[in-house]
Amino acid sequence: MSTPGRLQNQVKNRRLARGWSQDELARRSGLSRSGISSIEINRLVPSATAALALARAFQCPVEDLFSLGDPAEPAVAWASPPPPGPCRYWQADLGPRRILFPADAFADVDSPHDGVFDGATLCPSPQADPQRTLVLATCDPAAGLLAHELARTTQIRLLVIPRSSRRALELLRAGLVHVAGLHLSSASEDGNAAAVAECCGAGGRFNLIRAARWEEGLALAPGRRLRSVRSALGARLRWIGRDAGSGAQQCLVEVRGNRPAPRSHACSHRGVAEAIRAGFVDAGICLRLVSDQAGLDFLPVREEAYDLCFSADDAHDPRIAALIDAIQSPAYRKLLGELPGYSIANAGLQRTVEA
């Protein structure tokens, strides 16, 4: 992994292409195996003599093995620590940094990976285009429709990271995603704006764009014959909760009041529905879309505003502009409006929040 101006080397790539071990390269070059290892992971800058010895072993010019990093190349940072050993990753440019997302930590992401990290060296795919990748953290189960619309009209890839509303805002504040999706407007339309001001720190300016309104409510195992939330609260049901900071958990607390918290928790709307459908629990809060897809009974609790939040400083980023155009496009609005529980009322409207 390189940083601007740092010496980059192709020693390991050349060695692996030849099928040589570090011991074999050490024998051919006259260097120590530990020295080879340190050079490959950029822990040791080779002397002129060592560089020439390696070039002679590979029978190539020194310049083919070593070069200075491009000062304009963005600094690299991981969104979460990569696992030991080889791992696949996605990448996207966010401001001055290139953010890498280890595939194992974001297993729900449905996108071809951009490269492989072997523990020391990044091996990006030639098709990877981090400058045309937009990263959205959201719990919206229909985010794939937005990704499809962006790819169809602009060839911009939308990388969707499944996260709850407050966790999405935390990633936005940390500069690890471009956009955060949130639905925390329980009592008023200002709920999402208040959450942005609270979570994103003082002094920042953020834009909110309305993506949709949707129904959130109580999903129940079929056959319970419960006709109201009140009757569900009076029944002997096994409940499942959601992670703290999610809109669904906020809704669950409003529904259950001071009753004991559920023992089990799901990390997504679909996780709630799958737990009910599998028979592990009887009831939980999720979106109508997910409940209908799972064939569950559904009792509506509230209609929520679902907004997308991004830094006002990024408003002129072509990827953000493309996202706004997609949300406001008739084709996307038609698709979204046809989903169970979704409404496109006021979709595309923007406002600025002073955090």
N, C-alpha and C positions, 0 to 999 in steps of 0.2 A: 504494500500500500504506500503510495507516494504522497508527499506534501509538496507544495510549490517550491521549486528550486532545489529539491532534493535529488540525489543521485539515484537514477533508476537503472535496474539491470535486468538482463534477460538470461542470467546464468542458469537459473533453475529450469526455465522453459526450454533452453537449449539442451540441458542435461537430460531432462525427461524425454525430449524428442529423440535423443540418441539411445534411450533405454539404459542410461548409466546410473549407477548408485553414486552417492556422495563419495564413497570410498574409491570407486573407479575413477571419478574425476580427480580426486586428490592424487591418485597414482599417476595419472596422465599429465597432470599439471605440476607435480612436485610440491603442492601445497598440502596443508593438514586438512583432515576431514572437518575438524571443528572450525577451521578458517573458512572452508567452503560453505558450511552451514551459516556462519555469521554473515558472510557476504550475501548469500541468497535472501536472507530476511532483513537486509539493510542495517544490520547491527554493526557491521564493520565496513568502512570505506577501504577498498583495496589499494595498496600501493601501486605505483607504476609497474614495478616488477611483477607483482601478482596479477595485475590486469593483462600484461603481455603474456604471462604464462598461461592464463586461461584462454586468451585468444589463440595462442599456439595450439593448445589442446583441442580447441574446436575448429581450428583452421579457418578462422574468420577475422576480420578487422576488429580492433578493440571497440570501435564505434558501434559495431553491431551488438556488443554486449553491454556497454555502458553509455548513458546519456544523462544530461541534466534535465530535471523535470521542467515542463513549461511553466513559467511564472504565472501565466494566465489560467492554468489548470486549477479547478476548484479544489479546496480542501475536502477531504473525505471523512465522513463520520457515520457510525452505525446508529440506526434508530434503536436497536437493542443489541446486546452483546451476541456475536455469532457463536454457535455451538462449537465444541472442539471437533477437529477433523474437517474434511471437505463439506461445504454447504453451498446451496444455491442462494442467489440473492436477486432482488430487484433494486433499481437505482433511479434517483430523480434529483435534478438540480433544484435546490431551494435557496435563493439568495446566493451568497458566496460559497455555499457548501454543496457537495454531492452526498446525498443521504442514501445509505444502503439499508435494505430491509431483508434480514435473513428469512428465507422461505419457511423454515421450520417454526419460526416464531409467529408467522402470519399465514398459517396453514389454510385459512379460508379464502385467501386471495386467489382469484381465478384469472391468472395471466401468465404467459410464458416467462420464465426467469431470464434475467439479463446477463448472468454469468455465474461463475463458481469461484468460491474462495477456499483455498486449500490449507488455510491456517497461517499462511505467510504472504501469498501472492494473490492478487485479484486477476481473474481471467475473464474479462468481459466478452460478451458475444458481439460480433461486428454489427448485428442488427439492433443492439441496444441504443436508445436515443433518450438520454435523461433530460435533455432540454425540451422534449416534447411529451414529457410525462407529468401529469397532474395527480397529486396525491390527496385523496379525500378520506378522512376518518369519520365513520358514520355507522349507525345501526339500521339504516334504511334497507329493508330487504329487497327493495326495487331499484337499488342503485345501479344494478347492471343495465337497466334501460338507459340511464344517463350515460353510462360508459359506451353503450352501443351507439347512441346518437352522436357523441363526440367523435368516435372512431369513424362513423359513416360520413360525417360532414367535414371534419377537419383533420383526420388522421392523428389526432392527439389521443394518447392513451390515458385513460383514467384508472389509476391504481386505487382500489377501494380497500381500506383497512378497517375491518370490523371493530368498532369501539363504541362504548356508551357515550352519552352526550357530554358529561363532564370530563371523561377521559379524553375524548376527542378535542375538547378545548385545551386541556393540558398539553396535548401533543402540538396543537397550533401555537400555544404560548412558547413552547420549547423550540419552535422552528423546525419541527420534524414532519409536518404536513402543510400543504397549502391551504386546505379548507377543512373546516369541522362542521359536521351536521349535528343539530341539537333540537330536542323537543322537550323543553322544560317550562313551557308556558301554561301552567295549570290554572291559575286564578285569573290571569289577564294576558293580553297580547304583549305586554312588556316583560313577561317572564324570561324569554330567551335573551332579550337585551340585558336584563338584570344579571343573568348568569354569565354573560360575556364580560360585563363590567367587573363582576366578582372574581372570575377565574383567570382573566387575562392580564391582571396587573394594572397599575396606575400608569397613566401617560400615553397609552396606546390608543389608536383609532382603528376601528374595525367596521367593516360593512356586513350587513345582514341582507341576504336575498331570500325571499319567500320561495321555497321549493314546492310546498304542497300543504294541505291540511289533511289530517287522517284520523280515523277512529281507533281509539285504544280502549280495550275493555277486558272483560273476564272471559278467558277461554276455559271450557269445561269438557270433560270426557263425555262422549255421546251417550244418550240414554239416561242422563241424570234427571231430566224433566224439571229442571229448575228454571223458573220464568223471570226471576229478578235477582239483583245482586243481594238484596236483603235475605231472600230465601237461601242463597248460596252461603251467606255468612252464618245462617242458622243450621246448616247441614254439617254432617261430620265428613269433612273433606280434607284430603292431604294437599297442602298448598306448596307451590314452589315460588321462590323469590327471584329477584334480579340483583345484579351487582350494584353496590352503592354508587350514586351519581348518575344512574340511568333514569330516563323519564318513566320507564315502566315501574321501577322501584318506587319512585315518587308517587305514582298512581296507586300502587299496591298499598302504600302506607295510608293514603287518603281513604281507600276502600276499607281496610281492616282496622284502622284506628289504633287503639292501644292493645290489640290482641298480640299474643306472642309471635315473634318473627318466624317465618318458615325455616325448617332445618336445612333444606336443600336450596341451591341457587343455580340459575342458568346464566350464561354469559351473553345471550342474545334472544331476540324474539323467537327465532326458530328453535332455539334450545328449549324454551318454555313449551312450545307446541310439541316438540319431539318427546319430551318427558311425559306429557299428558297422553299422547298417542301410544307410547310404549307401556303405559299403565303404571309408571313409577309414582305418579302423583295424579290428583284429580282436577286441580284448578291452578290458574296462574294468569298474570297480566301480559298481554301481547297485542299486536296490531290485528285488526280484522282480517287483513290480507293473509297473514300467516296462519291464523286460526282456520280460515276457509280452506286454504291450501292443504291443511292437515286433516280436514274433515271433522273439525270439532264444533261443538256448540259455542255460541258467542253472545255475551251480554254487554252491550256498549256502556262505557262509563263516561268518557269525555271525548270531545274533538279537540285536537291539538294543532298548533302551528308548528310546522317543521321547516326550519331555516338553515341555510348554509352561511357560515361565517368565515371571512378571510380578512387579512390585514388590509387596511386602506392603502398602504404603501404598494400593495401588489395589484391594485385595481387596473393598472395598465399592462400587466403581464399578459401576453397574448393567450396564454392558457386559461387565465381567469376570464378574459373577454370571451373566449370561445365557450366556456362553461355557462356564462350568462346568456349568450346567444342561444345555446342549446335549451336551457330552461325556458326561455321565452318563445321557442320555436313552436309552431302549430303542430308539427309531427310529434314532438315529445309530449306536449300538453295533451294531445289526443290519447296517446298510449297511457299516460299516467292517469288521466281522468277515467279510463275504462277499468282500472283496478278496483277491486272491492275495498271500500272504506277510504279511498283517496278522493280528494277534491282539489281542483286547480284554481279555486277562488283566490284571487290576488297573487297567483304565482308569477314570479318575475319582479315583483316590487322590491325596491332596495331602500335601506336607510343606514345611517352611520351611527355608531355607538362610540362614545368617548369612555374608555376604560379608566 
